[in-house]
Amino acid sequence: MERVDKFLWSIRVYKTRTEATDACRSGKVEVNGQEAKASKEIKEGDIVSVRKGSIHYQWRVIMPVGNRQGAKNVPTYAEDITPAEELEKLNAPFETIFVKRDRGTGRPTKKERRDLDKLMEEL
């Protein structure tokens, strides 16, 4: 049995144990569908879900591990079962609008501001 924060650090989901602990504290980590504290013990067969941004990653625990593993060894300990539709969010195009103002023209006037706000509402 292993702590969930240590496991997430071990399989390289987070760079540090502190980041893993903070993610657990802020409700971004679930074990078997229930929110998990950093000290939650995981065992073989558990499903660990992590929310990073808008994507929900999922792993099935194959074998709990306490030491940080190399990237090549991670599949020995955790199976990535993230649904394909979640991974597609990584490739989703971002709609961006670049509003260019000439340098030195100062702040936008009320009319320019209203036009900008109208443009942003249309998206």
C-alpha positions in Angstrom: 0.0 0.0 0.0 1.2 3.5 -0.9 0.1 7.1 -0.3 -1.6 8.5 -3.4 0.5 11.7 -3.4 3.7 9.6 -3.4 2.4 7.3 -6.1 1.5 10.2 -8.4 5.0 11.6 -7.9 6.5 8.1 -8.5 4.8 7.6 -11.8 5.7 11.2 -13.0 2.3 12.8 -13.0 3.8 15.6 -10.8 7.4 16.8 -10.7 7.4 17.1 -6.9 5.6 15.5 -4.0 4.6 18.9 -2.8 2.8 19.5 -6.1 1.0 16.1 -5.7 0.0 16.9 -2.2 -1.3 20.3 -3.2 -3.4 18.8 -6.0 -4.9 16.3 -3.5 -5.6 19.2 -1.1 -7.4 21.2 -3.8 -9.6 18.4 -4.8 -8.0 17.6 -8.2 -7.3 13.9 -7.3 -9.8 11.1 -7.0 -9.4 7.5 -6.1 -12.2 5.2 -7.3 -14.4 8.1 -7.9 -14.0 9.7 -4.5 -12.0 12.8 -3.6 -8.7 11.7 -2.1 -6.5 13.3 0.6 -2.8 13.0 0.1 -2.5 10.3 2.7 -5.1 8.0 1.1 -3.7 4.5 0.7 -3.9 3.0 -2.8 -3.7 -0.6 -3.7 -3.6 -2.7 -6.9 -6.6 -2.2 -9.2 -7.5 1.3 -7.9 -8.4 3.9 -10.5 -6.7 7.2 -9.8 -8.1 10.3 -11.6 -6.3 13.6 -11.8 -7.6 16.9 -13.2 -4.9 19.0 -14.9 -6.5 22.1 -16.5 -9.6 20.9 -18.4 -8.3 17.3 -18.9 -9.2 14.4 -16.5 -6.4 11.8 -16.7 -6.9 8.3 -15.3 -4.6 5.5 -14.3 -5.2 2.0 -13.1 -2.7 1.0 -10.4 -0.9 -2.2 -11.4 1.5 -2.2 -8.5 2.1 0.5 -5.9 5.6 2.0 -6.0 7.4 4.2 -3.5 10.4 5.4 -5.5 10.4 7.8 -8.4 10.5 5.8 -11.7 12.0 6.4 -15.0 9.6 7.2 -17.8 10.2 3.8 -19.4 9.3 2.0 -16.2 6.0 3.8 -15.5 3.8 1.3 -17.5 5.0 -1.4 -15.1 3.3 0.3 -12.2 0.3 2.2 -13.8 -1.8 1.7 -16.9 -3.0 4.9 -18.6 -6.7 4.5 -19.1 -7.5 8.2 -20.0 -10.5 8.3 -22.4 -9.7 9.3 -26.0 -12.1 12.3 -25.8 -10.1 13.7 -22.9 -6.9 13.4 -24.8 -8.5 15.2 -27.8 -8.8 18.3 -25.7 -5.1 18.7 -26.0 -5.3 19.1 -29.7 -8.3 21.4 -29.6 -7.6 24.7 -31.4 -7.6 27.8 -29.3 -9.5 30.7 -30.5 -7.4 33.8 -29.9 -8.0 37.4 -30.9 -5.1 39.8 -31.2 -6.1 43.4 -30.8 -3.2 45.5 -31.9 -2.9 49.1 -30.8 -0.2 51.4 -32.0 2.4 52.2 -29.4 1.9 55.5 -27.7 -1.8 55.8 -28.5 -2.7 55.6 -24.8 -5.7 53.8 -23.2 -8.7 52.9 -25.3 -11.6 55.4 -25.5 -15.0 54.4 -24.2 -16.2 53.7 -27.7 -13.1 51.5 -28.4 -13.7 49.7 -25.1 -17.3 49.0 -26.0 -16.3 47.7 -29.4 -13.8 45.4 -27.8 -16.3 44.1 -25.3 -18.8 43.5 -28.1 -16.2 41.6 -30.0 -15.4 39.4 -27.0 -19.1 38.7 -26.3 -19.5 37.3 -29.8 -17.1 34.5 -29.1 
